[in-house]
């Protein structure tokens, strides 16, 4: 657990130190972490109380009395509007997180890119994948397969991820979910799956599928109408 948290912090703080000129808030994160303490909480809550903006842990134990700085967007969160913006959007470029490093299957040929983290078992995302198939001419989808909670999901994610012809694997995933006949690289390692799992935790993924729109908006779970959510006017 501690190793996973150290990995996440390293990713976050490295991105904070590299993106642009360092501000006073950034400089606090420079250098190497020598020690750390993980506080018992699941989330930070930004709320209004007696006319003031307060930042408190979800269990009510910890209160932040200084400023809350978003190292991804490079700005201080001063009120609820700032908090809503931070909670609902992710700028992958500012994070310095390259989805290509997670070994996604790429589907479609549109100019705008949509990132989708989804269960390796197609049955868990059938409706979403059907909608993705219909929008392939309008968007390019980076499909990051995650090993779910079943053996079928883990095996399917591995087969798709290790396919020697990724485009074929992407077509198969979106159209049928059948991995039969895919050529699998026998030397394929679980490194990409481990990267994807670390990235999912970093991004705050609570449920699959998890989507990031071209403008950075995020969606936990499958949208009822993907085209409308993405803003497709066609």
Secondary structure, 3 states (H helix, E strand, C coil): CHHHHHHHHHHHHHHHHHCCCCCHHHHCCCCCCCCCCCCCCCCEEEEEECCEEEEEECCCCCEECCCEEECCCCEEECCHHHHHHHHHECCHHHHCCCHHHHCCEEEECCCEEEEEEEECCHHHHHHHHHHHHHCCCCEEEEEEEECCCCHHHHHHHHHHHCECCHHHHHHHHHHCCCCCCCCECCCCCCHHHHHHHHHHHHHCCCCCCEEECCCCEEEECCCCCHHHHHCCCC
